[in-house]
Amino acid sequence: MGKAAGIDYRYGPNPAAYGTTSNAGRTALVAPADQSYDPISLNNPAGIGGDRHCLPFPNGFCGTWQVGGPLVASPGDYSSNIMQTAFVADSPAQYGGVAGLQSISMASNTFAERPQPSWATYQGVYSATNDSGINDFNLLNYRNAGLKTSDAVAVGHCYGRDTWCVTNLMVFQGGLIAAAGSNTAYNQGTAQLAAGKVPTAIAVTNSGEFALVTVWDTVNLKGQVAVIALAGLCNACTPDNPGAWYNNWGEWNGVYPGLPNLGNFAYMKVLGYVDLPTTMKAPTEISASTGVSVDSYNATTNTYWNLPLSSDGNRTSFYSGANSGAVARTGIAVVISKSEQQAAFIDLRPLFSYYREQYFNVAANPQSTFNNKIVNGRGPADNQWPYTFTQVPSQMPTVIKTVALAQRPSAVKVGLLSSTSRAWVATQDGQLHIYKLGNYLNATTAGTATDITDAGTTPVAVGRNPTSIAYVKKGGADHDLIVTSRGDRRIDWVRFANDFNSGIPRVPALSLSDASLVDPISAEDNENHGTESYVLSVADYGGRKISNYRYGPVIFRTNVTAGWTCQPPSGCPVSGSGPFEYGGSLSLPGGVFQVVTSNIP
């Protein structure tokens, strides 16, 4: 699945098959000039001051910027996003197929919008152990430890906790699931699928509770979903060294797989495999949601660190008290099979309900039981926490129903919010179908199979062969999605009606069809920190590059400073007369087919 033939199977046909390789009628955006951060390097005696820990050219790389300026010594409220991009490497022996790069950054009265090596991680210095991020540096660590990190199949991110899903997950052909890294979040949680299980896609629940990986069981010839419990810890902390744990952004002071966390994954365990219907042996994509909003996840009375689960009162607060809304009670996943033209809907309520009871129901699990079973009983065996489906079958997610499709499904997304309760399935003929999910994302009322129905309206017409559906990060709230149509080399922002039962592409206001888009397969909207920005990252397979496009102003919300640029309310607008600015590209040694981004702490 991580080879060229696998990409053709999962995401074909390409633009050539549709006769859309011509650039006639397309915009030809030109990226702004790159300007160097060398003048603010600590190691630049001819600079303007500054405290950037980097080596100036030609000895290293301090990064480049494209928006704002002039460059000043003070970094201001610095922020940056890291991207992990999956690509089919020309040389799998050299490259594992996941790059770790800087997507965007704000610093020193400037904004960087071109994808580039992370100056903070690599300083642009190439060596035998450092290739400026073409191999994600956690990938190199796993490889050095003897793990099989070649032929990347997918990269995954949790989307329900903006700015706090701080690391992404990498999936490799050999069944390794592993946490990617950045300069400030580089825990190394891993899990290994059983022999004969070939992964094809990954979804991560809203706050990093679980990873769901679609697999082809090549031994028993059936399709499955692997369920992996995840746990976040303080950065550089390991599960078996509690004496070194510290208060890192308020993360838990314990290893609690299956609970919401900040996404610096240090622990994983495969709980088991959910069999898909016998008519679905070849799943190709998956999406999932708990329905819990970012505001609800963040509405705890204190940080996780300051709410230790050694207290009955704290545990009860998450069960029935002030913090109960910050824990998922249900969820749903949708799996599609391209060749079998089906979508399967999976109920995650048994899984989330079980974990809520085990962690927080003090009456059923008094503190002594909790300590023996969860705190001290963690381990790899079926009967060690977290228990596998073999040990406790009642927690296993269940298939609700399967829907046959008239055309091949090519992408899928589940709405993040319970109030939306919709899933979207794109088909190869350029239609975006809307499905109602009923009560399956309702925290208190269980759903029934009859709840899941087509919205009953005409599907949304998008481009041909839509291979990616992305969430809008800034204020989208499920009212907007971003659809990448490989066949037409086009990316559309789709706006939905208030009842979510219909939608229209926002053409021409937000429809990207630029000559620089050679063969786009997927796109990702970047998260915001103190700097408001609207930057889309695009995986361009035939173009062998990762590209950024800005579709709104850059506003320094937390850098309101006299004499600085990009000040509220207007900020620095997109250059030119159109809705988009080409931020630039970075070429990679292979075809790029997926991208995910994270705002790092």
C-alpha positions as CSV (number, residue, x, y, z in Angstrom):
1,M,0.0,0.0,0.0
2,G,3.0,2.3,0.3
3,K,4.2,1.6,-3.2
4,A,3.2,3.3,-6.4
5,A,0.8,0.5,-7.3
6,G,-0.9,0.9,-3.9
7,I,-1.3,4.6,-4.5
8,D,-2.8,4.0,-7.9
9,Y,-5.3,1.5,-6.3
10,R,-6.2,3.8,-3.4
11,Y,-6.2,7.2,-5.1
12,G,-6.4,6.6,-8.9
13,P,-7.1,7.7,-11.6
14,N,-4.7,10.5,-11.9
15,P,-5.2,13.8,-13.8
16,A,-3.8,12.3,-17.1
17,A,-6.6,9.8,-17.1
18,Y,-9.1,12.7,-17.1
19,G,-7.2,14.8,-19.7
20,T,-6.6,17.7,-17.2
21,T,-2.9,18.1,-17.4
22,S,-3.1,21.3,-19.3
23,N,-2.7,24.6,-17.4
24,A,-4.9,26.5,-19.8
25,G,-7.4,28.6,-17.8
26,R,-5.6,28.1,-14.5
27,T,-4.0,30.8,-12.4
28,A,-0.2,30.9,-12.2
29,L,0.5,32.1,-8.7
30,V,4.1,33.1,-7.9
31,A,5.4,32.6,-4.3
32,P,6.8,35.6,-2.4
33,A,10.6,35.9,-2.3
34,D,12.4,34.0,0.5
35,Q,14.2,36.1,3.1
36,S,16.6,34.6,5.6
37,Y,16.5,34.5,9.4
38,D,20.3,34.5,9.5
39,P,20.4,38.0,10.9
40,I,18.8,36.9,14.2
41,S,21.1,33.9,14.7
42,L,23.0,33.7,18.0
43,N,25.9,32.6,15.9
44,N,25.9,35.6,13.5
45,P,28.3,38.3,14.6
46,A,27.2,40.5,11.7
47,G,23.5,40.1,12.6
48,I,21.0,42.4,14.3
49,G,20.9,40.5,17.6
50,G,18.4,37.9,18.5
51,D,18.4,34.5,20.2
52,R,17.7,32.0,17.4
53,H,19.8,28.9,18.1
54,C,20.8,28.1,14.5
55,L,23.9,28.2,12.3
56,P,23.7,30.7,9.4
57,F,24.4,29.8,5.8
58,P,26.6,28.2,4.6
59,N,27.1,26.2,7.8
60,G,23.5,25.6,8.5
61,F,20.0,26.8,8.1
62,C,18.0,29.4,10.2
63,G,14.9,29.3,8.1
64,T,13.2,31.7,5.7
65,W,10.2,34.0,5.9
66,Q,7.9,35.4,3.2
67,V,5.3,37.7,4.9
68,G,5.5,40.8,7.1
69,G,8.8,42.3,8.2
70,P,11.1,44.0,8.6
71,L,12.9,41.3,10.7
72,V,13.5,42.4,14.3
73,A,15.6,40.8,17.1
74,S,12.7,40.0,19.5
75,P,10.9,36.7,18.6
76,G,7.6,37.9,20.0
77,D,5.0,35.2,20.8
78,Y,6.7,32.6,18.7
79,S,4.7,29.7,17.2
80,S,5.2,27.0,14.6
81,N,3.4,24.1,13.0
82,I,5.1,20.9,12.1
83,M,3.9,18.7,9.2
84,Q,4.4,15.0,8.6
85,T,4.1,14.1,4.9
86,A,3.8,10.6,3.6
87,F,5.5,9.9,0.2
88,V,6.4,6.9,-1.9
89,A,10.2,7.1,-1.6
90,D,12.4,6.6,-4.7
91,S,14.9,4.8,-2.4
92,P,13.0,3.0,0.4
93,A,16.3,1.8,1.8
94,Q,17.3,5.5,2.4
95,Y,13.9,7.1,3.1
96,G,11.0,5.6,5.1
97,G,8.4,7.7,3.4
98,V,7.5,10.2,6.2
99,A,9.1,13.6,6.3
100,G,9.0,15.9,9.3
101,L,9.0,19.5,8.2
102,Q,8.0,23.0,9.3
103,S,4.7,24.0,7.8
104,I,4.3,27.6,9.0
105,S,5.8,29.8,11.7
106,M,5.6,33.3,13.3
107,A,8.7,35.0,14.7
108,S,10.3,38.4,14.9
109,N,7.7,40.4,13.1
110,T,7.5,37.9,10.2
111,F,5.6,34.9,9.0
112,A,7.0,31.9,7.3
113,E,4.5,30.3,4.8
114,R,6.8,28.1,2.7
115,P,7.2,24.4,3.7
116,Q,10.8,23.9,4.8
117,P,13.1,22.0,7.2
118,S,12.5,22.8,10.8
119,W,15.3,25.1,11.9
120,A,14.6,24.3,15.5
121,T,15.0,20.5,15.0
122,Y,17.7,20.3,12.3
123,Q,19.3,23.7,11.7
124,G,19.5,22.5,8.1
125,V,22.8,20.6,8.8
126,Y,22.9,17.3,6.9
127,S,24.8,14.4,8.4
128,A,24.5,10.6,8.5
129,T,22.0,10.9,11.3
130,N,20.2,14.1,10.2
131,D,18.8,14.7,6.7
132,S,16.8,17.9,7.5
133,G,13.6,16.1,8.0
134,I,13.2,14.1,4.8
135,N,13.1,11.2,7.3
136,D,11.1,12.3,10.3
137,F,13.7,12.1,13.1
138,N,11.5,9.8,15.2
139,L,11.4,7.5,12.2
140,L,15.2,7.4,12.2
141,N,15.2,6.5,15.9
142,Y,12.9,3.6,15.3
143,R,15.0,2.5,12.4
144,N,18.1,2.6,14.5
145,A,16.3,0.5,17.1
146,G,15.6,-2.2,14.5
147,L,12.0,-1.5,13.7
148,K,10.7,-1.7,10.2
149,T,10.1,1.9,9.0
150,S,9.8,1.6,5.2
151,D,6.9,2.1,2.8
152,A,4.7,4.5,4.7
153,V,1.1,3.8,4.2
154,A,-0.6,6.7,6.0
155,V,-0.1,9.5,8.6
156,G,-2.8,10.4,11.1
157,H,-3.8,13.2,13.4
158,C,-6.5,13.9,16.0
159,Y,-8.7,16.8,15.0
160,G,-11.0,17.5,18.0
161,R,-8.4,19.3,20.2
162,D,-7.0,22.2,18.1
163,T,-3.4,23.0,19.1
164,W,-3.2,20.1,21.6
165,C,-3.0,17.1,19.2
166,V,0.8,17.8,19.3
167,T,2.1,14.8,17.5
168,N,1.0,12.7,14.5
169,L,1.1,9.0,13.9
170,M,2.9,7.1,11.1
171,V,1.7,3.9,9.6
172,F,4.1,1.5,7.7
173,Q,3.4,-1.4,5.4
174,G,4.9,-3.9,7.8
175,G,2.3,-3.0,10.4
176,L,4.3,-0.6,12.6
177,I,2.2,2.3,14.1
178,A,4.5,4.9,15.6
179,A,4.5,8.5,16.9
180,A,6.2,11.1,14.8
181,G,8.3,13.9,16.3
182,S,9.0,17.6,16.5
183,N,11.6,19.6,18.4
184,T,9.3,19.9,21.5
185,A,7.1,16.8,21.3
186,Y,9.0,13.6,20.5
187,N,7.7,10.8,22.6
188,Q,8.1,7.4,21.0
189,G,5.0,5.3,21.5
190,T,4.7,2.4,19.1
191,A,2.5,-0.6,18.4
192,Q,2.8,-3.5,16.0
193,L,0.0,-5.1,14.1
194,A,-0.2,-8.9,14.0
195,A,1.5,-10.8,11.2
196,G,-0.6,-10.8,8.0
197,K,-2.4,-7.6,8.8
198,V,-1.7,-5.0,6.1
199,P,-2.7,-1.5,7.1
200,T,-4.4,0.9,4.6
201,A,-5.5,4.0,6.5
202,I,-5.7,5.5,10.0
203,A,-8.1,7.7,12.0
204,V,-7.4,9.1,15.5
205,T,-10.3,9.9,17.8
206,N,-10.9,13.6,18.7
207,S,-8.5,13.9,21.7
208,G,-6.1,11.1,21.0
209,E,-7.9,8.4,22.9
210,F,-7.7,5.7,20.3
211,A,-6.2,5.0,16.8
212,L,-8.3,3.1,14.3
213,V,-6.4,1.4,11.5
214,T,-8.1,-0.3,8.6
215,V,-6.4,-3.6,7.6
216,W,-6.5,-6.3,5.1
217,D,-6.2,-9.7,6.9
218,T,-4.2,-11.5,4.2
219,V,-4.3,-14.8,6.2
220,N,-8.0,-15.1,6.8
221,L,-9.0,-12.9,3.7
222,K,-11.2,-10.4,5.5
223,G,-11.3,-6.7,6.3
224,Q,-10.8,-5.4,9.8
225,V,-10.3,-2.3,11.9
226,A,-7.4,-2.5,14.4
227,V,-8.2,-0.6,17.6
228,I,-5.2,0.9,19.4
229,A,-5.3,2.5,22.9
230,L,-3.1,5.6,23.1
231,A,-1.6,7.5,26.1
232,G,0.1,10.8,26.2
233,L,2.9,11.8,28.6
234,C,5.2,14.7,29.3
235,N,7.8,15.2,26.6
236,A,10.7,12.8,26.7
237,C,8.9,10.8,29.5
238,T,8.5,7.0,29.3
239,P,5.8,4.8,30.8
240,D,8.1,2.8,33.0
241,N,10.0,5.7,34.6
242,P,7.4,7.7,36.7
243,G,10.1,9.3,38.7
244,A,11.0,11.4,35.7
245,W,7.5,12.6,35.0
246,Y,6.9,16.4,35.3
247,N,4.2,18.9,34.7
248,N,4.5,19.4,30.9
249,W,1.6,21.7,29.7
250,G,-0.7,19.9,32.2
251,E,-0.5,16.4,30.8
252,W,-1.6,13.5,33.0
253,N,0.8,12.3,35.7
254,G,0.1,8.7,34.8
255,V,-0.2,6.3,31.9
256,Y,-3.9,6.2,31.1
257,P,-4.5,4.7,27.6
258,G,-7.9,5.5,26.2
259,L,-8.3,8.8,28.0
260,P,-8.2,12.2,26.3
261,N,-4.7,13.6,26.3
262,L,-2.6,16.3,24.7
263,G,-1.2,14.0,22.0
264,N,2.4,13.4,22.8
265,F,2.0,9.7,22.5
266,A,4.3,7.6,24.7
267,Y,2.3,4.4,24.9
268,M,0.2,2.3,22.6
269,K,-1.4,-1.2,22.8
270,V,-3.4,-3.0,20.2
271,L,-6.7,-4.1,21.8
272,G,-7.8,-6.2,19.0
273,Y,-9.5,-6.3,15.6
274,V,-13.1,-5.6,14.6
275,D,-14.2,-7.7,11.7
276,L,-15.9,-5.9,8.9
277,P,-18.8,-7.5,7.0
278,T,-17.8,-10.4,4.8
279,T,-18.7,-8.2,1.8
280,M,-15.9,-5.8,2.8
281,K,-12.6,-7.5,2.5
282,A,-10.6,-4.5,1.2
283,P,-11.1,-1.3,3.3
284,T,-9.3,1.7,1.9
285,E,-10.1,4.7,4.2
286,I,-11.5,5.5,7.6
287,S,-12.7,8.5,9.6
288,A,-14.0,8.7,13.2
289,S,-15.4,11.2,15.8
290,T,-16.4,11.3,19.4
291,G,-18.7,14.3,18.9
292,V,-17.0,16.1,21.8
293,S,-16.0,19.7,21.0
294,V,-12.6,21.3,21.7
295,D,-14.3,23.6,24.2
296,S,-15.7,20.6,26.1
297,Y,-12.4,18.8,26.2
298,N,-10.7,22.0,27.5
299,A,-13.4,22.7,30.1
300,T,-11.8,20.8,33.0
301,T,-11.7,22.6,36.3
302,N,-7.9,22.3,36.2
303,T,-5.2,20.7,34.1
304,Y,-4.9,16.9,34.0
305,W,-1.7,17.1,36.0
306,N,-3.5,18.9,38.8
307,L,-6.4,16.4,38.7
308,P,-4.6,13.2,39.7
309,L,-6.6,10.0,39.5
310,S,-5.2,8.9,42.8
311,S,-8.1,11.0,44.2
312,D,-11.6,9.5,44.4
313,G,-13.0,13.0,44.1
314,N,-11.2,13.7,40.9
315,R,-12.2,10.4,39.4
316,T,-15.9,11.1,40.3
317,S,-15.7,14.6,38.8
318,F,-15.0,13.0,35.4
319,Y,-17.8,10.5,35.9
320,S,-20.7,12.6,37.1
321,G,-19.3,15.9,38.3
322,A,-17.9,19.1,36.9
323,N,-15.5,17.4,34.5
324,S,-17.8,14.8,33.1
325,G,-18.3,16.7,29.8
326,A,-14.6,16.5,29.1
327,V,-14.6,12.8,28.5
328,A,-16.1,11.0,25.5
329,R,-18.9,8.6,26.1
330,T,-19.5,7.5,22.5
331,G,-18.2,7.7,19.0
332,I,-18.6,6.5,15.4
333,A,-16.3,5.4,12.7
334,V,-17.0,5.1,8.9
335,V,-15.0,2.8,6.7
336,I,-15.1,2.8,2.9
337,S,-13.9,0.2,0.5
338,K,-13.2,1.6,-3.0
339,S,-13.3,-1.7,-5.0
340,E,-16.3,-3.1,-3.1
341,Q,-18.2,0.2,-3.3
342,Q,-19.4,0.1,0.3
343,A,-19.4,2.2,3.5
344,A,-19.5,0.5,6.9
345,F,-20.6,2.4,10.0
346,I,-19.1,1.3,13.3
347,D,-20.4,2.1,16.8
348,L,-17.6,3.1,19.2
349,R,-20.0,3.6,22.2
350,P,-19.1,0.2,23.8
351,L,-15.4,1.1,23.8
352,F,-15.8,4.6,25.3
353,S,-18.4,3.5,27.8
354,Y,-16.2,0.7,29.1
355,Y,-13.2,3.0,29.5
356,R,-15.3,5.7,31.3
357,E,-16.5,3.0,33.8
358,Q,-13.1,1.6,34.4
359,Y,-11.4,4.9,35.0
360,F,-14.0,7.0,36.7
361,N,-16.7,4.9,38.4
362,V,-15.5,4.8,41.9
363,A,-18.3,2.6,43.2
364,A,-17.4,-0.1,40.7
365,N,-13.7,0.4,40.9
366,P,-12.6,1.7,44.3
367,Q,-9.1,3.2,44.5
368,S,-7.4,0.0,45.6
369,T,-8.9,-1.9,42.6
370,F,-8.0,1.1,40.3
371,N,-4.4,1.0,41.5
372,N,-4.0,-2.7,41.2
373,K,-5.7,-3.0,37.8
374,I,-4.8,0.2,36.0
375,V,-1.9,1.9,37.6
376,N,0.1,-1.2,38.5
377,G,-1.5,-3.8,36.2
378,R,-0.5,-2.3,32.9
379,G,1.3,-4.7,30.5
380,P,1.3,-6.4,27.1
381,A,-0.8,-9.5,27.9
382,D,-4.5,-9.9,27.2
383,N,-5.3,-9.8,30.9
384,Q,-3.1,-6.8,31.7
385,W,-4.4,-3.2,31.4
386,P,-5.6,-2.1,29.0
387,Y,-7.4,-5.4,28.5
388,T,-7.8,-6.7,25.0
389,F,-11.0,-7.6,23.3
390,T,-10.2,-11.3,23.9
391,Q,-10.2,-10.6,27.6
392,V,-13.2,-8.3,27.7
393,P,-15.3,-8.8,24.5
394,S,-18.0,-6.4,25.7
395,Q,-15.9,-3.3,25.0
396,M,-15.4,-4.1,21.3
397,P,-16.9,-1.7,18.8
398,T,-19.7,-3.1,16.7
399,V,-20.6,-2.7,13.0
400,I,-24.0,-0.9,12.8
401,K,-24.7,-1.3,9.1
402,T,-23.2,-1.3,5.6
403,V,-24.3,0.9,2.7
404,A,-23.8,0.0,-0.9
405,L,-22.8,2.8,-3.2
406,A,-23.5,3.3,-6.9
407,Q,-20.0,4.6,-7.5
408,R,-16.6,3.9,-6.0
409,P,-16.0,5.8,-2.7
410,S,-12.8,7.7,-2.7
411,A,-12.8,9.7,0.6
412,V,-14.7,9.9,3.9
413,K,-15.0,12.2,6.8
414,V,-17.1,12.2,10.0
415,G,-18.2,15.5,11.6
416,L,-16.4,16.5,14.7
417,L,-19.4,17.7,16.7
418,S,-22.3,15.9,18.1
419,S,-24.6,18.8,17.0
420,T,-23.6,18.1,13.4
421,S,-24.0,14.3,13.5
422,R,-23.1,13.8,9.8
423,A,-20.7,11.8,7.8
424,W,-19.6,12.6,4.2
425,V,-18.6,10.1,1.6
426,A,-17.1,11.2,-1.7
427,T,-17.4,9.1,-4.8
428,Q,-15.1,8.9,-7.8
429,D,-17.7,10.5,-10.1
430,G,-17.3,13.8,-8.2
431,Q,-20.2,13.6,-5.7
432,L,-20.1,14.3,-2.0
433,H,-22.8,12.3,-0.2
434,I,-24.2,13.3,3.2
435,Y,-25.3,10.8,5.8
436,K,-27.2,11.4,9.0
437,L,-25.8,9.7,12.0
438,G,-28.8,10.1,14.4
439,N,-27.9,9.6,18.0
440,Y,-24.6,7.8,17.5
441,L,-22.7,10.9,18.7
442,N,-25.2,11.7,21.4
443,A,-23.5,11.3,24.8
444,T,-26.6,10.1,26.6
445,T,-29.0,8.5,24.0
446,A,-27.9,5.5,22.0
447,G,-28.4,5.3,18.3
448,T,-30.2,2.7,16.2
449,A,-29.3,1.4,12.8
450,T,-32.3,3.1,11.2
451,D,-30.8,6.5,12.4
452,I,-28.1,6.2,9.7
453,T,-29.7,7.4,6.4
454,D,-28.8,9.4,3.4
455,A,-29.7,13.0,4.0
456,G,-32.1,12.7,1.1
457,T,-30.8,15.7,-0.8
458,T,-28.8,15.9,-4.0
459,P,-25.1,15.2,-3.3
460,V,-22.7,18.1,-3.5
461,A,-21.0,18.3,-6.9
462,V,-17.2,18.6,-6.5
463,G,-14.4,17.7,-8.8
464,R,-13.7,14.3,-10.3
465,N,-12.0,11.7,-8.2
466,P,-12.2,13.5,-4.9
467,T,-9.4,11.8,-2.9
468,S,-9.3,13.9,0.3
469,I,-11.8,15.6,2.6
470,A,-10.3,18.0,5.2
471,Y,-11.7,19.9,8.2
472,V,-11.5,23.7,8.2
473,K,-9.5,24.6,11.3
474,K,-10.4,28.3,11.8
475,G,-14.1,28.6,12.8
476,G,-15.3,25.8,10.5
477,A,-17.4,24.0,13.1
478,D,-18.3,21.4,10.5
479,H,-20.0,24.0,8.4
480,D,-17.2,23.9,5.9
481,L,-15.0,21.1,4.5
482,I,-12.1,21.2,2.0
483,V,-12.3,18.7,-0.8
484,T,-9.3,17.8,-3.0
485,S,-10.3,16.5,-6.4
486,R,-7.3,14.8,-8.0
487,G,-9.0,14.2,-11.3
488,D,-9.6,17.9,-11.9
489,R,-6.5,19.2,-10.1
490,R,-8.8,21.3,-7.9
491,I,-9.5,22.1,-4.3
492,D,-12.9,23.3,-3.2
493,W,-14.2,24.7,0.1
494,V,-17.7,23.4,0.6
495,R,-20.2,25.3,2.7
496,F,-23.1,23.4,4.3
497,A,-26.6,24.6,5.1
498,N,-27.6,25.2,8.8
499,D,-29.3,21.8,8.9
500,F,-26.2,20.1,7.3
501,N,-28.4,18.3,4.7
502,S,-27.1,20.2,1.7
503,G,-24.1,22.2,0.6
504,I,-22.4,24.0,-2.3
505,P,-18.8,24.6,-3.3
506,R,-17.7,28.1,-2.6
507,V,-16.8,28.8,-6.2
508,P,-15.1,31.0,-7.3
509,A,-14.5,32.6,-3.8
510,L,-12.6,29.6,-2.5
511,S,-11.8,27.2,-5.3
512,L,-8.1,26.6,-5.9
513,S,-7.1,25.5,-9.4
514,D,-3.5,26.7,-9.9
515,A,-0.9,25.7,-12.4
516,S,1.4,24.7,-9.6
517,L,-1.0,22.0,-8.5
518,V,0.3,19.1,-10.7
519,D,-1.4,16.1,-9.1
520,P,-2.9,16.9,-5.7
521,I,-4.1,14.0,-3.6
522,S,-4.7,15.4,-0.2
523,A,-4.8,18.7,1.7
524,E,-4.7,19.9,5.4
525,D,-5.7,23.2,6.9
526,N,-3.2,24.5,9.4
527,E,-4.0,25.1,13.0
528,N,-3.7,28.6,14.6
529,H,-2.0,29.7,17.7
530,G,-1.6,33.3,18.7
531,T,-1.2,34.2,15.1
532,E,-4.3,33.9,13.0
533,S,-3.6,32.5,9.6
534,Y,-5.3,30.6,6.8
535,V,-2.8,28.3,5.2
536,L,-3.6,25.1,3.3
537,S,-0.9,22.4,2.9
538,V,-1.2,20.2,-0.2
539,A,0.3,16.8,-0.9
540,D,1.2,16.8,-4.7
541,Y,1.9,13.3,-5.8
542,G,2.9,13.8,-9.5
543,G,4.5,17.1,-8.6
544,R,6.7,15.3,-6.0
545,K,6.3,18.2,-3.5
546,I,4.5,19.6,-0.6
547,S,3.0,23.1,-1.2
548,N,1.3,25.8,0.9
549,Y,-1.4,28.2,-0.2
550,R,-2.7,31.1,1.9
551,Y,-6.4,32.0,1.6
552,G,-6.8,34.7,4.3
553,P,-4.9,37.3,6.3
554,V,-2.1,36.8,8.7
555,I,-3.0,38.6,11.9
556,F,-0.6,38.8,14.9
557,R,-3.3,38.5,17.6
558,T,-0.7,38.0,20.4
559,N,1.9,40.3,19.0
560,V,0.1,43.6,19.2
561,T,3.2,45.8,19.2
562,A,3.8,49.4,18.0
563,G,5.7,49.4,14.7
564,W,5.1,45.7,14.0
565,T,3.4,44.5,10.9
566,C,0.3,42.3,10.4
567,Q,-1.6,44.0,13.3
568,P,-5.2,43.5,14.1
569,P,-7.8,43.9,12.8
570,S,-6.8,43.6,9.1
571,G,-3.3,42.0,9.4
572,C,-1.4,41.2,6.3
573,P,-3.7,40.3,3.4
574,V,-3.2,37.9,0.6
575,S,-1.1,39.5,-2.1
576,G,-2.7,40.2,-5.5
577,S,-6.3,40.4,-6.5
578,G,-7.4,36.8,-6.0
579,P,-8.3,34.7,-3.0
580,F,-5.1,32.8,-2.8
581,E,-1.4,33.4,-2.3
582,Y,1.1,30.6,-3.2
583,G,3.3,30.2,-0.2
584,G,5.8,28.0,-2.0
585,S,6.8,24.3,-2.2
586,L,9.4,21.9,-1.0
587,S,10.4,19.0,-3.3
588,L,10.7,15.5,-1.8
589,P,12.4,12.4,-3.2
590,G,9.2,10.6,-4.2
591,G,5.5,11.1,-4.8
592,V,3.7,12.9,-1.8
593,F,0.3,11.5,-1.1
594,Q,-0.7,12.6,2.5
595,V,0.0,15.5,4.9
596,V,-1.0,16.2,8.5
597,T,0.0,19.2,10.6
598,S,0.3,20.0,14.3
599,N,0.8,23.2,16.2
600,I,3.6,22.3,18.6
601,P,4.0,23.5,22.2
